Amino acid sequence: MSMTQVAIFRKSELPKIEKIEKDIQSLGHDFEIGNKEDSILSGNGFECTINGHQTYFETYIDEPKEVVREFEFIKSDLTNEDIVISFVWGADFAAGACIGLISIALIDNCDAKIYYLNDDMKYTREMLMKDTPQFLSELSKTGKHKSDNS
């Protein structure tokens, strides 16, 4: 089963990839985005490394009205946001951790609104900060690191 989390914000407020990466590192995480030459809005997906665990997740770009059409519960929260990034991943704790951390950076930099669509749930920064250690704990139990794929 795939999972989908979306970030909705003003496109003009989006920071560069390097800023997102540095913000996440400042939270104390060994984090790196693999394709820094792309914009987060490229829709090409992302390769990330968190605490030595490499992952990939899909990204899709849309307009808020398209997401609201299917997920009506979001409509009342929207004001002047003009872009949606959908993060889609499978049963991968590294991807879940990276998406949560990127979402925190988007909240901090562009006041993004974050939703986990599988459960019709709105995330706050505090909720994401609380979930990240849980993802990382589960990830550490798997014992897979990027060097294991070589």
Backbone as JSON, one array per atom type, in Angstrom:
{
  "sequence": "MSMTQVAIFRKSELPKIEKIEKDIQSLGHDFEIGNKEDSILSGNGFECTINGHQTYFETYIDEPKEVVREFEFIKSDLTNEDIVISFVWGADFAAGACIGLISIALIDNCDAKIYYLNDDMKYTREMLMKDTPQFLSELSKTGKHKSDNS",
  "N": [[0.84, -1.18, 0.0], [0.55, 2.18, -0.85], [1.53, 5.31, 0.59], [0.5, 8.67, 1.12], [1.52, 11.94, 1.55], [0.91, 15.37, 1.69], [2.11, 18.66, 0.97], [1.11, 21.94, 1.18], [1.42, 25.17, -0.03], [2.68, 28.57, -0.61], [4.14, 29.03, -3.64], [6.1, 30.96, -4.2], [7.44, 31.24, -1.82], [9.05, 29.08, -1.42], [12.04, 27.58, -0.34], [15.44, 27.03, -1.52], [16.79, 23.79, -2.38], [19.19, 23.26, -0.97], [18.89, 24.85, 1.32], [16.7, 23.65, 2.58], [17.86, 21.17, 3.15], [19.97, 21.97, 4.9], [18.47, 23.06, 7.0], [17.21, 20.77, 7.99], [19.43, 19.3, 8.79], [20.25, 20.98, 10.83], [18.48, 20.31, 12.77], [19.61, 18.18, 13.9], [19.97, 15.86, 12.43], [21.53, 13.43, 10.37], [21.42, 14.08, 7.29], [20.79, 14.07, 3.81], [20.03, 15.29, 0.61], [19.83, 13.75, -2.46], [19.59, 14.67, -5.15], [20.34, 17.55, -5.67], [20.42, 19.38, -7.72], [17.95, 19.5, -8.84], [14.77, 21.13, -8.56], [12.58, 21.2, -5.75], [10.13, 21.23, -6.76], [10.21, 19.87, -9.13], [9.02, 17.44, -9.58], [10.24, 15.04, -9.97], [10.72, 13.15, -8.07], [12.59, 12.06, -5.16], [15.84, 11.27, -4.02], [17.13, 10.46, -0.95], [19.2, 10.51, 1.97], [19.19, 9.36, 5.21], [20.62, 9.29, 8.28], [22.5, 7.42, 7.31], [20.91, 5.69, 5.87], [19.67, 5.04, 2.76], [17.13, 6.22, 0.57], [14.24, 6.48, -1.59], [11.56, 8.4, -2.87], [8.48, 9.14, -4.49], [7.42, 12.21, -6.05], [4.82, 14.52, -6.73], [3.38, 17.26, -8.44], [0.86, 19.68, -8.06], [-2.14, 21.69, -8.27], [-3.78, 23.34, -5.54], [-6.64, 23.24, -5.76], [-7.12, 20.89, -7.15], [-6.41, 18.85, -5.37], [-8.16, 19.37, -3.28], [-10.53, 18.75, -4.48], [-10.71, 15.99, -4.3], [-10.17, 15.56, -1.61], [-11.93, 16.88, 0.49], [-11.83, 17.76, 3.15], [-9.64, 19.39, 3.46], [-10.15, 21.87, 2.39], [-11.19, 24.01, 4.04], [-8.96, 24.95, 5.36], [-7.37, 26.3, 3.57], [-5.94, 29.28, 2.24], [-4.3, 31.41, 0.63], [-2.63, 29.68, -0.77], [-0.78, 28.2, -3.46], [0.34, 25.93, -4.58], [0.89, 22.4, -4.56], [2.71, 19.77, -3.22], [2.92, 16.39, -3.54], [3.97, 13.69, -1.69], [4.85, 10.41, -2.16], [5.09, 7.15, -0.96], [6.17, 3.79, -0.09], [6.22, 1.01, 2.17], [8.5, 2.06, 3.83], [10.64, 3.06, 6.15], [12.73, 4.91, 6.15], [12.04, 6.63, 4.03], [9.64, 7.66, 5.08], [10.64, 9.05, 7.33], [12.3, 10.96, 6.06], [10.45, 12.4, 4.47], [8.82, 13.44, 6.47], [10.67, 15.13, 7.74], [11.37, 16.9, 5.65], [8.89, 18.04, 5.35], [8.68, 19.41, 7.79], [10.67, 21.34, 7.37], [9.44, 22.71, 5.28], [7.19, 23.74, 6.57], [8.49, 25.46, 8.38], [9.8, 27.26, 6.64], [7.96, 28.17, 4.69], [5.45, 28.23, 5.75], [3.91, 25.94, 5.28], [1.08, 23.83, 4.85], [0.41, 20.65, 6.04], [-0.65, 17.42, 5.16], [-1.68, 14.11, 5.79], [-2.88, 12.0, 3.62], [-3.93, 9.41, 3.6], [-5.24, 8.98, 5.99], [-6.87, 11.17, 6.24], [-5.78, 13.39, 7.67], [-4.47, 16.23, 9.34], [-1.23, 17.44, 9.78], [0.76, 18.87, 12.34], [3.68, 20.84, 13.05], [4.76, 19.98, 15.46], [3.68, 17.41, 15.71], [4.93, 16.12, 13.57], [7.6, 16.33, 14.4], [7.5, 14.65, 16.58], [6.87, 12.2, 15.39], [9.11, 11.59, 13.8], [11.37, 10.48, 15.35], [10.22, 8.0, 15.89], [9.96, 6.8, 13.34], [12.71, 6.67, 12.77], [13.61, 4.99, 14.78], [12.33, 2.56, 14.12], [13.55, 2.23, 11.66], [16.22, 1.83, 12.38], [16.07, -0.71, 13.37], [15.92, -2.27, 11.12], [18.43, -2.43, 10.02], [19.52, -1.92, 7.52], [21.7, -0.14, 5.42], [22.95, 2.47, 3.25], [25.35, 1.57, 2.23], [24.95, -1.13, 2.17], [23.66, -1.68, -0.15], [25.47, -1.61, -2.15]],
  "CA": [[0.0, 0.0, 0.0], [1.32, 3.42, -0.85], [1.1, 6.36, 1.5], [0.63, 9.98, 0.5], [1.51, 13.12, 2.39], [1.0, 16.55, 0.84], [2.46, 19.96, 1.51], [0.43, 22.98, 0.41], [2.05, 26.44, 0.36], [2.9, 29.56, -1.67], [5.32, 28.67, -4.45], [7.1, 32.02, -4.12], [8.14, 31.16, -0.53], [9.82, 27.84, -1.37], [13.5, 27.75, -0.3], [16.24, 26.14, -2.35], [17.06, 22.45, -1.82], [20.29, 23.35, 0.0], [18.35, 25.43, 2.56], [15.91, 22.59, 3.2], [18.83, 20.2, 3.66], [20.65, 22.56, 6.07], [17.49, 23.18, 8.09], [17.03, 19.43, 8.56], [20.68, 18.98, 9.49], [20.3, 21.78, 12.06], [17.64, 19.62, 13.75], [20.42, 17.1, 14.47], [19.87, 14.65, 11.63], [22.48, 13.19, 9.28], [20.46, 14.1, 6.2], [21.27, 14.6, 2.55], [19.19, 15.12, -0.58], [20.72, 13.29, -3.52], [19.49, 15.4, -6.42], [20.26, 18.97, -5.32], [20.28, 20.22, -8.91], [16.52, 19.61, -9.13], [13.92, 21.87, -7.64], [11.63, 20.34, -5.07], [8.94, 21.27, -7.59], [10.45, 19.22, -10.42], [8.16, 16.27, -9.72], [11.07, 13.9, -10.36], [10.99, 12.29, -6.93], [13.8, 12.42, -4.41], [16.72, 10.34, -3.32], [17.6, 11.07, 0.29], [19.89, 9.65, 2.92], [18.97, 9.75, 6.61], [21.41, 8.47, 9.21], [23.15, 6.34, 6.57], [19.91, 4.88, 5.16], [19.28, 5.67, 1.51], [15.74, 5.96, 0.18], [13.68, 7.23, -2.71], [10.11, 8.51, -2.86], [7.93, 9.88, -5.62], [6.78, 13.5, -5.79], [3.93, 15.01, -7.77], [3.04, 18.66, -8.25], [-0.5, 19.96, -8.48], [-2.76, 22.9, -7.72], [-4.62, 23.0, -4.39], [-8.03, 22.91, -6.12], [-7.17, 19.5, -7.6], [-6.36, 18.0, -4.18], [-9.4, 19.63, -2.54], [-11.62, 18.06, -5.2], [-10.78, 14.62, -3.78], [-10.04, 15.57, -0.15], [-12.7, 18.07, 0.87], [-11.5, 18.2, 4.5], [-8.54, 20.37, 3.39], [-10.64, 23.14, 1.84], [-11.38, 25.08, 5.02], [-7.65, 25.44, 5.82], [-6.64, 27.01, 2.52], [-6.12, 30.73, 2.11], [-3.74, 31.86, -0.65], [-1.64, 28.72, -1.24], [-0.94, 28.0, -4.9], [1.05, 24.74, -5.06], [0.83, 21.19, -3.72], [3.65, 18.68, -3.49], [2.51, 15.1, -2.97], [5.05, 12.73, -1.44], [4.26, 9.08, -2.18], [6.08, 6.13, -0.62], [5.65, 2.51, 0.38], [6.59, 0.62, 3.54], [9.92, 2.41, 3.93], [10.78, 3.98, 7.29], [13.64, 6.0, 5.76], [11.25, 7.58, 3.25], [8.73, 8.32, 6.02], [11.41, 10.01, 8.12], [12.74, 12.06, 5.19], [9.28, 13.19, 4.1], [8.45, 14.2, 7.66], [11.66, 16.2, 7.96], [11.18, 17.89, 4.59], [7.65, 18.74, 5.69], [9.02, 20.36, 8.86], [11.38, 22.46, 6.74], [8.46, 23.49, 4.51], [6.41, 24.5, 7.56], [9.35, 26.52, 8.91], [10.2, 28.23, 5.62], [6.88, 28.75, 3.88], [4.18, 28.05, 6.45], [3.17, 24.91, 4.56], [0.07, 23.01, 5.53], [0.8, 19.27, 5.77], [-1.75, 16.48, 5.35], [-1.49, 12.7, 5.48], [-4.15, 11.76, 2.95], [-4.46, 8.07, 3.87], [-6.09, 9.05, 7.18], [-7.52, 12.49, 6.29], [-5.21, 13.97, 8.88], [-3.59, 17.38, 9.23], [-0.06, 17.36, 10.65], [1.41, 20.08, 12.84], [5.14, 20.7, 13.18], [5.01, 19.19, 16.67], [3.35, 16.01, 15.41], [6.0, 15.61, 12.71], [8.8, 16.19, 15.23], [7.29, 13.48, 17.43], [6.87, 11.0, 14.55], [10.42, 11.31, 13.21], [12.13, 9.48, 16.12], [9.58, 6.68, 15.76], [10.43, 6.28, 12.06], [14.14, 6.36, 12.86], [13.74, 3.81, 15.65], [11.97, 1.41, 13.29], [14.57, 2.13, 10.63], [17.44, 1.26, 12.96], [15.83, -2.14, 13.57], [16.07, -2.99, 9.86], [19.86, -2.65, 9.83], [19.95, -1.67, 6.13], [22.34, 1.14, 5.17], [23.22, 2.67, 1.84], [26.5, 0.76, 1.85], [24.48, -2.51, 1.99], [23.15, -1.82, -1.51], [26.59, -1.53, -3.09]],
  "C": [[0.88, 1.25, 0.0], [0.68, 4.42, 0.1], [1.35, 7.7, 0.82], [0.52, 11.08, 1.54], [1.66, 14.31, 1.46], [1.4, 17.76, 1.65], [1.84, 21.01, 0.59], [0.96, 24.33, 0.91], [2.09, 27.39, -0.83], [4.22, 29.22, -2.37], [6.44, 29.7, -4.3], [7.92, 31.97, -2.82], [9.03, 29.93, -0.41], [11.32, 28.12, -1.34], [14.17, 26.78, -1.27], [16.47, 24.81, -1.61], [18.13, 22.52, -0.74], [19.82, 23.89, 1.34], [17.51, 24.39, 3.3], [16.83, 21.57, 3.86], [19.52, 20.72, 4.93], [19.71, 22.69, 7.25], [17.29, 21.83, 8.78], [18.27, 19.01, 9.33], [20.77, 19.75, 10.8], [19.4, 21.19, 13.15], [18.37, 18.41, 14.35], [20.39, 15.81, 13.68], [20.97, 14.61, 10.57], [21.62, 13.0, 8.03], [21.07, 14.7, 4.96], [20.27, 14.3, 1.45], [20.12, 14.81, -1.74], [20.71, 14.12, -4.77], [19.3, 16.9, -6.17], [20.07, 19.87, -6.53], [18.81, 20.39, -9.31], [15.86, 20.56, -8.14], [13.02, 20.87, -6.94], [10.32, 20.26, -5.88], [9.11, 20.58, -8.95], [9.51, 18.03, -10.66], [8.92, 15.02, -10.13], [11.27, 12.89, -9.24], [12.29, 12.7, -6.27], [14.54, 11.19, -3.91], [17.23, 11.09, -2.1], [18.36, 10.02, 1.09], [19.65, 10.22, 4.31], [19.71, 8.77, 7.49], [22.01, 7.23, 8.52], [22.21, 5.44, 5.8], [19.46, 5.64, 3.91], [17.85, 5.27, 1.14], [15.38, 6.79, -1.04], [12.16, 7.28, -2.52], [9.69, 9.37, -4.04], [7.38, 11.22, -5.15], [5.94, 13.87, -7.0], [3.53, 16.43, -7.43], [1.64, 18.9, -8.8], [-0.95, 21.31, -7.92], [-3.65, 22.49, -6.55], [-6.04, 22.59, -4.77], [-8.18, 21.46, -6.57], [-7.18, 18.54, -6.4], [-7.66, 18.14, -3.38], [-10.58, 18.9, -3.18], [-11.81, 16.64, -4.64], [-10.77, 14.56, -2.25], [-10.64, 16.86, 0.39], [-12.3, 18.62, 2.25], [-10.4, 19.27, 4.53], [-9.06, 21.77, 3.07], [-10.71, 24.27, 2.85], [-10.07, 25.67, 5.53], [-6.96, 26.35, 4.81], [-6.98, 28.49, 2.5], [-5.6, 31.15, 0.73], [-2.63, 30.93, -1.17], [-1.87, 28.43, -2.72], [-0.22, 26.76, -5.46], [0.91, 23.6, -4.05], [1.95, 20.26, -4.17], [3.1, 17.45, -2.79], [3.74, 14.21, -2.87], [4.4, 11.36, -1.34], [5.35, 8.05, -1.93], [5.39, 4.86, -0.16], [6.09, 2.26, 1.81], [8.08, 0.82, 3.73], [10.07, 3.47, 5.02], [11.7, 5.15, 6.97], [12.88, 7.07, 4.97], [10.3, 8.35, 4.17], [9.44, 9.37, 6.85], [11.81, 11.21, 7.27], [11.57, 12.97, 4.81], [8.81, 14.02, 5.28], [9.39, 15.36, 7.91], [11.56, 17.29, 6.89], [9.92, 18.7, 4.87], [7.87, 19.75, 6.8], [9.71, 21.58, 8.27], [10.42, 23.33, 5.92], [7.54, 24.29, 5.43], [7.22, 25.7, 8.03], [9.63, 27.63, 7.9], [9.06, 28.88, 4.86], [5.5, 28.48, 4.46], [3.28, 27.03, 5.74], [2.14, 24.25, 5.47], [0.31, 21.58, 5.08], [-0.36, 18.34, 6.09], [-1.29, 15.07, 4.97], [-2.82, 12.22, 4.93], [-4.75, 10.4, 3.25], [-5.43, 8.06, 5.05], [-6.84, 10.37, 7.3], [-7.07, 13.28, 7.52], [-4.32, 15.17, 8.57], [-2.46, 17.23, 10.25], [0.37, 18.76, 11.1], [2.91, 19.8, 12.89], [5.46, 19.79, 14.36], [4.73, 17.71, 16.43], [4.45, 15.38, 14.55], [7.29, 15.4, 13.5], [8.69, 14.96, 16.12], [7.36, 12.18, 16.62], [8.26, 10.61, 14.05], [11.24, 10.32, 14.03], [11.53, 8.08, 16.03], [9.98, 6.02, 14.44], [11.88, 5.83, 12.15], [14.39, 5.15, 13.75], [13.42, 2.54, 14.87], [13.03, 1.17, 12.21], [15.84, 1.47, 11.17], [17.3, -0.24, 13.2], [16.04, -2.95, 12.29], [17.53, -3.29, 9.55], [20.36, -2.43, 8.42], [20.52, -0.26, 6.01], [22.65, 1.25, 3.69], [24.4, 1.83, 1.36], [26.1, -0.71, 1.63], [23.99, -2.76, 0.56], [24.25, -1.83, -2.54], [26.99, -2.89, -3.58]]
}
